Structures are given as structure tokens and as C-alpha cells.
């Protein structure tokens, strides 16, 4: 009978602890984090070096993302090709307007094949969502791999 009382007492004492953990988890996605109603749009996606030869390691990714709103927010950003994450950044702070974000590439990712198309995902209140883009962002193999497009801006990062 004593073990039953001990189990009941342990269960009752663990309820406030479980609520506290839930509140701490919710706070992480609360103040300052990007919300589902925040409007985001990808303006541009670039890689460095560009162009690059097949099998060469990507040094960095640069994403231009527009936040329409009146407050700063913090999120995680991932660049994906199909099911593969090719770059990821945590605790990225976005301000209203256009933001240029540098992301570290995945160490094991290399271009192979004919064409590679990418999408950008952000974490909105704990849920990963693909960000709207006006066009597709693809790398094509010409003499070397490139994401440059006619009229694309000058790439100044190295």
C-alpha cells in the first residue's frame, strides 16, 4: 500500500513540473519568434563560389528574404533540395524589409547530375514552412555549375 501512495504522490508532484516545461517550450516560440501570420518572400538565392566545378564544395549560401511586417522576428532557415538539407541557420534575426542572410552549407553536399532546384523553409512557431518565391531557384550545369540568371545582381560575397 505504501508503494501506491508513493506513486500517487510522485504523479501529483510531476504535474506542475510538466506544466513548467510546457511554458518554457512555448516561450521559446513566443516573444520575438516569427509567427505564422508573418509574410515572408524569397527575393534571391545565391551560392559561392559561382560558377563552380562538379564535386567542388560550396563555401556559402546567401538568401535575400523579405519580411512584410512592423516588428523584428527570429527563426531558423533551411535551404533544401528535395528531402536533403543543403544549408541551415539557427536563430536568424529578420527585420522588416529585405534581409540578406548568409547560411553555412552542409559539409557533404555536392552538385552531381544535370539540374538542382532549391526551396527555402523557415520555422514559424515550431512548424517548418516553405517560403513563397516569385521564381524557381535552380543551378544548371553549363561549362560549370551556376545559379546566375540574366540580369542577376553582381555577386560581391566571397
C-alpha positions in Angstrom: 0.0 0.0 0.0 2.9 2.4 0.7 4.1 2.0 -2.9 0.7 3.1 -4.2 0.8 6.2 -2.0 4.4 7.0 -3.2 3.4 6.5 -6.9 0.3 8.8 -6.4 2.4 11.4 -4.7 5.0 11.3 -7.4 2.4 11.6 -10.1 0.8 14.6 -8.4 4.1 16.4 -7.9 5.2 15.9 -11.5 2.1 17.7 -13.0 3.4 21.2 -12.1 6.8 20.3 -13.4 5.3 19.2 -16.7 3.3 22.4 -17.0 6.5 24.4 -16.3 8.4 22.6 -19.1 5.5 23.3 -21.5 5.6 27.0 -20.6 9.3 27.2 -21.1 8.9 25.5 -24.5 6.1 27.8 -25.6 8.2 30.9 -24.5 10.9 29.8 -26.9 8.4 30.2 -29.8 6.6 33.2 -28.4 8.2 36.6 -28.0 10.4 37.5 -30.9 9.9 34.4 -33.0 8.4 34.6 -36.4 4.7 33.8 -36.5 2.5 32.0 -39.0 0.9 35.3 -40.0 4.2 37.0 -40.8 4.5 37.4 -44.6 7.9 36.2 -46.0 9.1 36.1 -49.6 12.4 34.9 -51.1 13.9 37.6 -53.3 17.0 35.8 -54.4 19.2 32.8 -53.6 22.9 32.6 -54.4 25.9 30.3 -53.7 29.6 30.9 -53.5 31.6 30.2 -55.5 29.6 30.7 -58.6 30.3 29.2 -61.1 31.8 26.0 -59.6 33.0 22.7 -61.0 31.2 19.4 -60.3 32.3 17.9 -56.9 33.6 21.2 -55.5 32.4 22.2 -52.0 30.0 25.1 -51.7 31.5 27.8 -49.4 28.4 29.7 -48.5 24.7 30.4 -49.4 23.1 33.8 -49.4 19.4 34.2 -49.3 17.6 37.5 -49.7 14.3 37.3 -47.8 11.7 40.0 -47.4 9.7 40.3 -44.2 6.5 42.3 -44.5 5.5 43.5 -41.1 6.3 46.0 -38.4 8.4 44.0 -35.9 11.7 42.0 -35.9 11.4 38.3 -35.6 13.8 35.3 -35.1 13.6 32.0 -36.9 15.5 29.0 -38.4 16.1 29.0 -42.1 16.9 25.9 -44.2 17.7 25.5 -47.9 16.5 22.2 -49.3 16.8 20.2 -52.4 14.0 17.7 -52.3 14.5 15.9 -49.0 18.1 17.0 -48.5 19.1 20.0 -46.3 21.9 21.8 -48.2 22.2 24.7 -45.7 20.8 25.6 -42.3 20.9 28.5 -39.9 19.5 28.8 -36.4 18.4 31.9 -34.5 18.4 34.1 -37.6 17.1 37.6 -36.8 14.9 39.2 -39.5 13.9 42.9 -39.6 11.0 44.3 -41.7 12.1 44.8 -45.3 14.7 42.9 -47.3 17.3 40.9 -45.2 20.5 39.3 -46.6 21.3 36.1 -44.7 24.4 34.0 -45.0 24.0 30.3 -44.4 26.6 27.7 -43.8 26.4 24.8 -46.3 26.1 21.1 -45.4 29.6 19.6 -45.5 28.7 16.6 -47.5 26.6 18.3 -50.3 28.0 18.4 -53.8 26.5 19.0 -57.2 26.1 15.9 -59.4 23.8 15.4 -62.3 22.1 17.9 -64.6 20.0 20.4 -62.6 19.4 21.1 -58.9 16.4 23.2 -57.7 16.2 24.6 -54.2 13.5 25.9 -51.9 13.8 27.8 -48.6 12.0 26.8 -45.4 11.6 28.8 -42.2 10.4 27.8 -38.7 7.1 29.6 -37.9 6.0 28.9 -34.3 7.7 25.5 -34.3 6.3 24.5 -37.8 8.6 24.4 -40.8 7.1 26.0 -43.9 8.3 26.6 -47.4 8.7 30.4 -48.1 7.0 31.8 -51.2 9.2 32.8 -54.1 8.5 34.6 -57.3 10.5 32.1 -59.3 12.4 28.8 -59.0 16.0 28.8 -57.9 18.0 26.2 -59.8 21.6 25.5 -60.5 22.4 24.3 -64.0 25.5 22.7 -65.4 26.8 24.8 -68.3 30.5 24.5 -68.5 30.4 24.7 -64.7 27.5 24.8 -62.1 25.9 28.2 -61.8 22.8 29.9 -60.4 23.3 33.1 -62.2 20.4 34.4 -64.3 20.2 37.1 -67.0 20.1 40.4 -65.2 21.1 38.9 -61.8 22.7 41.2 -59.4 26.5 41.3 -59.1 27.8 38.7 -56.6 30.1 40.5 -54.2 30.4 38.0 -51.4 33.4 35.6 -51.3 
